[in-house]
Amino acid sequence: TNFAREPIYNFFCSNKFALQLSKDVDPPQDGYFATYVFYVTHTKEYDLWMGCTPPGSVYKDRPGYASPIEWKIDNGPFQAASAENVYVKSFYGIGGFYWVKIASGTLNAGKHTLTIRVKQKRSSGWDYYFYVDAILLLPTYSTDIAQLIDFPEIAPKDFATPGDGILFNTPEFYEKKLRVNISDRDTLFTLVQIYGWLYDYNKAIFLLQKYLEKNPRDIDMRLQLAAFYSWSDQLDAAISEYKNIISIDEKNITARKLLSVLAGWNNRYDEAIKYYQEIIAIDPENVDAYISLGTQYSWKGEMNRAIAIFEKAEVLAPDNVEVLEVLGDNYYWAGRAYDAIRQYYRIIDINEKQISAYKKLAKVYLDLGESAKAAKIINDAKQVVDLYPELSGISLDVKDELAKERRALIESYKEALVKNPDDINLRKGLVDTYIWNRMYADAVNEYDALLAYKMFHSIEQVEQKLTRLAIHTVGLQSLRPLIKSIQDDVSTIQKRYAKLIDDKKKGKAVIEPSSLARDKALLAAYSAKLKEIQKELYVYNDITAAFGKDVQTYTAMQAATGWKFEPGRISSYAATAKKLNPQMYQPYKVQGTIDLLYGKPSNAVSSFESVKKLAASAEFPGLPLAYAQTGKYSGATALLEEALQSKKISSAYGNDIEQVLSLAKLNKEDVSTQSSLDDIESELANVDSLLGAIADDVDQKLSFGLGTMRYIYEKQFFDLELDNARIYKEIANFHLQNGN
């Protein structure tokens, strides 16, 4: 098929998947197609039914919510199937799936090929659109015995075709009827299916909400509403709606399963696990719930827990092929190849026509290097295929399939990583894929990238945590020139008046100089400035104190383990990452951070300036901090001003930057007032007292603040090392096996 790359999940479809075509680009010359191989045991007349979106009109001026299709059997001519000649019997699956009778005709016993083709856009849309879930061939005139036939659960119980079947009109036709009576359920139901086909999810949501205000206990309509929420990416609203259904009917397994599925598909595994456990509590023998619960643990990477759940399901249903297969798959992924082999053999013992079990067995043997056993298994499978004509056409080229699957999955990860190179979960998925396929060298190479990106994330997590401390550190460092200037001026004033003050104390006559008023005003201004600096020191002390527990935890862990931070090793990771992608800013940020915290501020400036060139605003707050460390105080405050004005940083830091900038703008002030030697002596004593305490305190606080930053970064790296232990073990095992 060229409908889609793979079937799309739909809870309400047979086997939970449907083949979907939804493309706005024109197809190849032969159209979009899907081909099915099937086998019939007797020559007779059959009715061809499809579980699908009802084919639309071939006429552009008539309603058509899916494309009209063409179909043929074997090498026969294509025949049209459209709104003009099909029979739409009944709705069965959310997503707009109906049972549709396509045609009737005679089929000879044996193998056949059904081809479905789409060459026309739907008349009520802009794209080529057709979804197909199931295909049934029912012997004509056998509607009375249909109930005895083993059909899928979703198949109708009655295949009779009285009247014209369901016909679809324009949206306006149904909207007009609903304006008269919003509780017209049948009209509303049809209209929301149409809205779904046309992607008008919000219109469907609005009408369903209005309907449910008057009919709050209509569970089927609530299921429709939850689906529309999900399709329109309103995840929390969908979850809430499923919970509404459960509040109406606590034992509604469908709503609970959909709630679980929704959580799992959105990587909310713990929520999904909780919901599946609730289903099992209601229905302890619900094998499907056990399978789904185990799958959530498997997706989380908790293979042992997943296997334990699947083994419970096996106890409940020892002959359930799906249980045995998923358990075998998870044994294989967990490295328990021989347990997987045992499971696949059990499946074959139960149903020798289960060809997927033969193929999986062969793949395991190939991975184990036992090619002779793999060849024997494939030969056994070939004999089974030859024995049962309905299996003809199944590919048994395991090596080729394995290679194609491997390439397709790996390429899909690589394509996704081109768009999102720093997505750690994608990289983990790629590594796991390499490991599952025994591509250990590739896994080790990808581990290098994974370690680098995990380090980048760690750096940025700590950076966010420390941003406020960094901003105020820049502020305090930028005050050093002012404090030095005040110290120099106060020293000069002290020398100027020391003898005069001493003479006056001794009772000698003195002539008070004209500079008294200016100097007193200057000292008063300095006193005010020093008090502002003192307030900033209190703020700085509170900020650093907030990290006290983290620092204590880290130093205790460091003492207990003997672990020592190695800046050089982190720098080597950064250098490796630069080679992977020279246009990434993160390696420069890592190197800049290491240089900044470990005595190389000039190098840090260079690294953070490179960050700024590659990703504007990513250099904050590292670059202003590096400027301040190298004495470029005006440059540091200018960067704070730039960050504030550009609004590229979180507004949460706006007040802190404004506070720091107000300190940096403290200027000398000259105010002329009347004064005396006594006033000067008093101001000198006041300023000198403040100055002595503050100058020392600024140095101590800055030393403590920078030390705190260093400890917090080191703690993050320590935590990262613990998290990376499994990765290091995998890499070490690889090198040991290769004699390195």
N, C-alpha and C positions, 0 to 999 in steps of 0.2 A: 504494500500500500504506500501511497504518497499523501494520504490524508494527514497524518501526524507522525511524529517520530516514534511515539509509543501510545498505548491506550491510556485514557485519562480516568482517574479514580472517580467513582460515583457510588456512594453507599447503596443507592436504590437499584442499581443495575445488577444483572446476573453476574456473579463472580466479582462484583464490586468495580467493574471497569467497563468503559465503552470506548469505541473508536470514534474520534471526533474530527470533522473537517470544519475549519473556520479560518478562511484565508481570503484576503482582499486582492491578492496578486493573481493574474491570469494563469491558468494551468498550462502544462505542456500540451502539445497538439492533441494527444489522446485523452486529455482531461485528467482530473483527479480520480484515482481508482482504488479499489480494495478487492482483493481476490481471496476466495475461500474454497478449500478443497473439502469435499464431503462424500459420503458413501450411503447408498440406499440398498436395502436387502431385497426388495421386490419391485418388479415392473408394475406400475400402476399410476393412476392420476394422483397428483399431490397439489395441495394449496401451499403457496409460498407466503409465509408470514414474517414480518420483521418487527422487532421491538426497536423503535427509532423515533426521530423527530418526523412527523408526517410530511412526506414530500409536498412541496408547494406547487403552485400553478406554473404552467409553461408560458402563460400570458402575462405580460408586464403590467397590465392594467387591472389585474385581479390579485387579491391577497395571496401571499405566499411567504410563509415564515421560515421555510427551509427550501433549499434548492430542489427542483425536480431532478429525479435521477433516471439513469438508464441501467438496464441489467441484461445479462445474458447467461445462458447455461452452456458450458463447453465452448464450442466454436460456432454456436448459433448466432443469429443477428441480435443486435442490441434492441431492447424494447423499452418504451418510455413508461415511467411510473411517476405520476404527478397527481395533483389534487383532482384532476379531471377523471382519473380512472382507478384510484386505489380506494379501499374501504378502511376508514379509521374506526376501530372498534371501541377502544377504551384506554384511558390514562392508567399508567401503573408506576411511573417513577419520577420523583422530583428532578427537574432538569428538562421537563417537557417531553418525556418518553411515553409513547402510545403504542398499542398493538395495532399494526396496519397489515391488512391483507393486500399483497402486491399483485398476485396473479395465480392462475391454476393451469396445470398442464401435465402431460405424461412424462414420466422419467423411467428409463430402463434401469434394471438392477446394476449396481456397480459404482465405480468411482466417477465423480463429476467435479466440475469447477464452476463456481458462481462468481461472476465479475460484476461489481457495482461501479458505475461511472458517473461523475458529475462534471458537466461542461457548461452549466448555466448558473449565473448568480440568482439568488432568490429575488423575487419581484418586490418584496416588501423590505428589502435591505440593500446593502451595498457590497456583499461578499458572497463567496461560495460557502454554503453552510449545510451540513448534514451530519447528524449523529446516529450511529447504529450500535445497538447493544447486543441484540440476540437475533438469530435467524432460525425459524422453525419450518420444517417441511412436514405437513400433516396430510395423511391420505384423505383424499376428497370423500365426502359422505361418511366420515368417521366421527362426526361431532358427538355422536351418542356414546362412543367409547373413549373419548378424549380423557375423561376422568381416570381411566385405568392406565393411561400412558405416563411414563416417568418424565414429566416436563420439569423445567426449572421452576422454582418457587414463584417467580414473578409472572409466569404464564397464566393466561385467563383460564378459568374452569369451563367456560362455554365459548366455543368458536363459531357459534351461529352468526350469520350476517344479515339480520333483518333490516329493511329500509335502506336509507342512504348512508348510514353511519354518521360520524361526527363531522360537521362542516365548519370551517373557520371563516369568520367575517372580518371586517375592518375593526381596528381598535375603537374608532368613533361609534360604531354600532353598539358595542358593549358598554362604553362609557356613558352613552345616552341612557341606557337602561338602568345603570347603577345610580345615575343622578336622581332617578325616581325612587329607587329602593336599594340602598347599599347592602341590605341583607339578602339580596338575590344571589344565593351561594353559587349556583351553577354558572351564572354569568360572570361573577367575580373570578371563579376558579379558571374559566377559560381565558379571561382577560389577563390574569397574572402569568399564565403560561406564555401568552403572546408577548407580554412585556419582557419575560425572561429570554425568549428567543431574540428579541430586539435589543437586549442589554439595558432596557429601561428599568433598572432595579429599583431606583428611588420611587418611581411611580407605583410599582408593585407594593413596595413597603408602605407607602402612604395609604393606599386603598386597603391593604390588609390590616393596618393599624385601625382605620376607621371601622372596618367590619368587626374586628375583635373587641372594640369598645362595646358593641351591642351583643356580641356572641363570644364572650371571653373563654368559654370552655371548649371551643372548637379546636381540638388538638391537631387535626390534619392541617388546618389553616395556620396554626402556630408553627408547625413544621415547615410549611411553605415560607412563612415570614423569616424564620431562623435561617433558612437556606439563602434567601435574598440578602439578609444581613451579611452572611458569610461571603457571598459572591461580590458584594460591594465593599469588601475589606473592613466591615464594621465588626471586628472579631468579638469585642466585649459585648456588643448588643446581641450577637448571635448566641454567645454563651448564656447571657441573661435570659434569652427567650427559651432556650432548652431547659433552663432552670425553672422558668415559669410552667413549662409543660410538666416537669417532674413534681412541682408543687401541687398541680391539679391531679396528677396520677403518679404516685410515688413508684409504682412498679412498671412504668413505661420504659421498657428496655430500649426501644428504638431511640428515644430522646437521650437516654443515658449513653448509648453507644455513639450517637452523633456528637454529643458533648465531649466524649473522650477522644473521638477521631479528630475533632476540630482542635482540641488542645495539643494532641500529638503532632498533627501536621504543622502546627505553628511553633514547634520546638518547646512547648510548655509540657515537658515530659512528666514532671512531678504531678502536675494537675491531672494529666491523662491517667497516670498510674492510680491516683486517688479515685477517679471516676470508675475505672475498670474494677478496682477492688470493691467499690460499692455495688456494682453489677453482680459480682461474684457473691457478695453477702446476701443479695436478694435471690440469686439463682446459682447456688453452689455447683451445679453441674453444667453451667454454661461454658462449653468448650471453646466457643468463639471468643468469649471474654478472656479466657486464660491465654489463648493464642495472642490476642491483642495486647494483653498486659505484658507477656513475655517480650513482645516486639518492642514495646516502649523501653524496657530495660536494655534490650539489644541496641536500640538507637542511642541510648545514653552511654553505651560502651560498657555497661555492667553485665558482662557476658555470663558470669557465674550465676547471678540472680535470674537472668533471662532463662538459662538452661534449667534452673530449678523449677521455674514456673511451667516451662514446656513439659518437663518430666511429670509434673502434677497432671497436666492435660492428658498426657499419655496414659496415666493410670485410669483416668475417667473414660478415655476412648482409645483403647489399645490398638484398634484396627482402623483408626481414623487416619487416612493417608495424609491429609493436610498437616495434622499434628506431627506425624512421623517425619514428614519432609522438612517442616520448619525446625524441628529438633535436630535433624541431621545437618541442616544448613548451619545452625548455631554451633553444633559440635565442631564443624569444619572451621568456622571463623575463629573459634576459640583455640584452634590448634589440635583438637582431638580428632584427628583424621580417621582413626580406626573405629571410634564410636560412630562417626558419621557414616562410614562404610556399612556398619551393622544396621543402621537405620534404613539406608537405601535398599539393602537386601531384603529387609522386612517388608518394605513397600512392594517390591517385586513379588514376594511370596503371596501377598494379599491380592495384588492385581498386576498380572504380568504385562498388561497393556499400558502401564504407567511408564511411558518411554522417558519422561524427564528423570526418573530415578536411575535408569541405565546411564543416561548422559552425565548425570552428576557423579555417579560412581566412577565413570571413565575419567572425568576431570580430576577427581581426588587421586586416582591411581597415577595419572600423568604428573600431578604435582609431587607425588611421592617418588617419581622416577621409575615406577613399575609399569612401563609401557606395554609389556606383554599381557598383563592382566587387563589393562585398559582396552587393548585390541580384542581380547576375548569377550569382554562385556559388550563392546560395540557389535561384535559378531552375533552374540545372543540377541541383542536388540533388533538386529537386521532380520533374524529368523522370525521374531515376533511380528515385525512389520509385514513380512511376507505372508504370515499366517492370517493376519487380519486385514482385509482390503481397506477398511475404513482408516487404517493408519498410514496408508500409502501417501507418499509426498512429504512425510516428516524427514527432516534432515538429520543425519547421524554423523555429520562431519564435526565431531566434538572439538578437534584442534582448531579448526577454522572458526567455529562459533566462539570458542573460548578467546581466541585472539581478537575477534571482532568485538565481543562484549568488553574485553579488557581495554581495547583501544577507544571504544565509544565512551566508556565511563571515564577513563583518564582524560580524554579530550574534553569531555563536558566539564570536568573540574578545572582543567587548564583554561578553557574559555571563560569560565566564571572568575578565575583568579586574575585574568587580564583586566576585567572590569573592577574587581574588588581585591587587589593584591594583599591588603592587610586583613582579610577575613580569615581569622585563625581557625574557625570551624571548617571552612572549605579546605584549608591546608591539612587539617587533621584528617578530613575525609579522604584526601588524595593519598596521604601517608598510609592510612588503613587499607585503601585499595591496593597500593603497591604491596603491602605486607600480605594481604589475602591472596594475592596473585604470585606470591613468593618472589617478587621483584625487589629484593632486599637492597641492592646497590642504589636503585632509584629512591627507595624509601629513605636511606641514609642521606642521600643528597637533598631530598626534600626536607628531611629533619633539620638540616642546616638552615634552610629558609624559615622553617617553622620556629626554630629557636630564636632566630633573629627577630621575627615578627612578634613573638611572645615578649621578647625583651623590649621592643618598641612600645607595645601596649603597656608594659609595666612602667616604663619611663613616663609615659603620658598619664597613667593613672596617678603616679606619685606627684607629677607636675601639677595636676589639678588639685591634689590634696594640699600641696605646698604653695600654691600661687599667692595666697594672702600673705604668708610669711615672706615670700620672695619680694613682693611689692614693698612691704614695710622695711625689709632689709635694704633695698635700694634707697628708700627714704632716709634711713639712719646713716648709711654710708655717704649719701650726698650732703649730709649736714656737717661732715668733718671739716670742710674748708671754712664754714661759718664759725664752728667751735674754735678752730685754730686762729681765725681772725679776731674773735672776741678775746681769746687768751692773749694775743699780741697787744691789742689795744688796751686791755686792762693792765697788762704789765707796764706799758708806756705811761698810763695815767697814774699808776702807783708810784713810779719813779718821779713823775712830775710833781706830785704833792707830798711825798714822804717827808721831806725836810720841813716844809711849811707846817704840816700837821704836827710834827714832833716839836717844832719851835713854839707853836701855839699852846701845846700841852704844857710846855715849860714856862708859860706866862710871858713869852717874848712877844713883842709887837711884830705883826706880820702884815704885809700888804697883799690882800687877796687878788689874784690875777683875774683878768677879764675872761679867761677861758673856763672859769668855774661853771657858768650856766650851761655852756655847750657840753662840757664833759659830764656834768650830772645828768643831762638829758640823754646823753649817749649811754651812760651806765644804766639808767632806768629802762631804756629801750632794750639793752642787752639782757637785763633781768627778766623782762617780759618774754623775750625770745627763749631764754633758757627754761622758763616755766612751761612754754609750749613744747620744747624738746622733752622736758621731764614728763609731760602728759603722754607724748609719743612712746617714751620708754615704758610707761605703765601698760600701754596698749600692746607693745611688742612683747612684754613679759607675759601677758595673758595669752597671746597667740602661741608663743613657744611652749607655754605650760600645757596647752591642749594636746601636745604631742608627747607629754611625759610618759604616759603609759606605754605607748609604742616603743619609745626609746628604752625603757626599762625591760620590756619583753625581749627586745632584740639583744640587748647586752647580756641578759640572762641566757638566752638561747645560744649566743655566741660563746659564752663561757662554758656552757654545758657540752657543746659539740666540738669546740676548738676550731670552728669555721672561721676563716679569714677572707675578707673581701679582696678580690684580685682585680684592680682597675685594668691591668694589662690584658686580662682575658676578655673583659667586656669590650675593650678597644679592638681586640682582634675580631670579635663578632661584628663590630661596626664596620671594620675594614672589609670583612667578607661580604657583608650586605651591600656595601658600596659597589663591589664588583658585580653583584647580582643585578643591580639596577642603579646606575650612577645618577639617575634623575630623582631617586627617592630622597626626601629631606630627612627621614628618620635616622639614618646612620650618622648624619652630621649632628643631629640633636643629641644622640647618645654620646658621641665623642665630646661634644661641647660640654655636656653635663659632667662627664668624668673629669675633664680638664678643669672645669670651674671649681669642683669640689675637692680636687686633689692637687692644688697649687700651680696650675698652669692657666691663669685667667687670660693671658694674651692669646694663647691657642684657642681658648674657649670663644673669644671674640670672633676669631676667624671662622670657627665652625658654625656659630650661630648666625653670622652674616651670610654664610652659604645657605643655611636653612631659610633665611628671609628671601633670598633670591629664588629658591625653589618653591617655596610655599609661604606667601606673605601672611603674617600673623602667627605662623607656627613657631616663630622665634621667641614669642612671648611666654614666660617672663625671663627666659634664659639670657637673651641679649642685653636687656637693661641691667641685669644682675652682673653680667660679665663686664660691661662698661664701668659700672660702679666699682667693681673689684680692681680694675686697672686705672682708677682715678679719673675716668671720663664722666664726671658727674653730670655735666650739662647734657652730654649725649644720653645718659641714662634717663634723666628726667624728661628730655625731649621725646624719648621712646614711650615713656609712660603717657605723656600728653597725646602722642600720636595714637596710642592704643585706645585712649579714652574717646578721642574724637572720631576714630574710624568705626567704633562700635563693633569691632570684630571679635571682641572678647566678651565674656559673660558679664551681664549688667550687675551681677552679684559683687563684682570687684570695683564697680564705679566709685563707691564712697571711699574705699581704701585708697584708690589712686588720687582722688581729689584731696583727701587728707594729707597724703604724702606730698603732693604738688604744692599745697598751701604752706607746708613747712619749708620746702625748697625755695619758696619765693620770699622768705623772711629777709628783709633788707635792712641795712643800717639806716637809722633815722636821726636827723639832727633837729632838735627842738630847743629854741632859745627861751630860757626862763631865768628868774633870779635864783641864785644859789649861794652857798657858803661852804667853807672848808668842812664844817661839821656834816653838811649834807653829803659832800663828796666822800668823807670818811665812812659814813653810814652806807652809801651805795656801794662803795668798794668792798666793804665787809660782806654785804648781801650778795653781790655778784660773785665775789671770790669763793664764797661758800657753795653757791650753786654750781659754779664752773668746775670746782674741784671734784664734786660728786658726779656731775654729769659727764665730764670728759672720760673719767675712768669707767663709768657705767656704760657709756656708749660702746667703748672697746670691748667690755666684758659681754654685753648683750649681743653684739655682733658676732663675737667669737662663739658664744653659746648658740646663737641662731643658725650660723653656718654649720656648726657641729651637729645641730638637730637635723638640718636638711640632709647632711651626709649620712647620719644614722638611719633616717627614714628611707632614703634611697637604698642603703645597704640592706635594711630589713626587707624591702620589696624584692631585692635580688636574692636574698636568702630564701624567702618564700617561693620565689620562682625556681630556685635550684631544687627545692624539695619537690615541687610540682614536676620538674623536668627529670626526676630520678629515673622514671620508667624509660624515657627517651634515651638517656645516657646508657642505660642497661642494654637497650636494643642495639644502639650503635656499637657498644663494646662487644656484644655477642657476634655481631656481623664481622667485626675486625678479627676477633678470635678465630672464627670459623675460616677466615681467609688467611690465617697465619700471620696477622699483623700485630 
